[in-house]
Amino acid sequence: TVDGPKPLDVREWTCTACGTVHDRDTNAAINVKTAAGLAVSACGASVRPGAIPAQREETGSHGFPTEPRAA
């Protein structure tokens, strides 16, 4: 926003740049409706990314030796 973030208890505010009155509850409803539409449009499509192998430095148990034990 032009005026910066607002605390959550501010339900309605007026933009000092353009004078538009914004209602957080109305905006939230629009965002939920949009998100629901996006979820419906993903029906039948893969919505999860495929598995990505861990990078070499991320493998193993951290803090424990990862080298094979000597026999």
VENSULVEN-V704320 format. One line per field, one symbol per residue. psi: psi as a letter, one per 40 degrees, with the letter a starting at -180 (. if undefined). Layout:
psi = ???
//
This chain:
psi = ideiiiidehdiihhedeehhhhdddddddddddddddddeeheihehiihhiiideeiihheiheiiih.
//
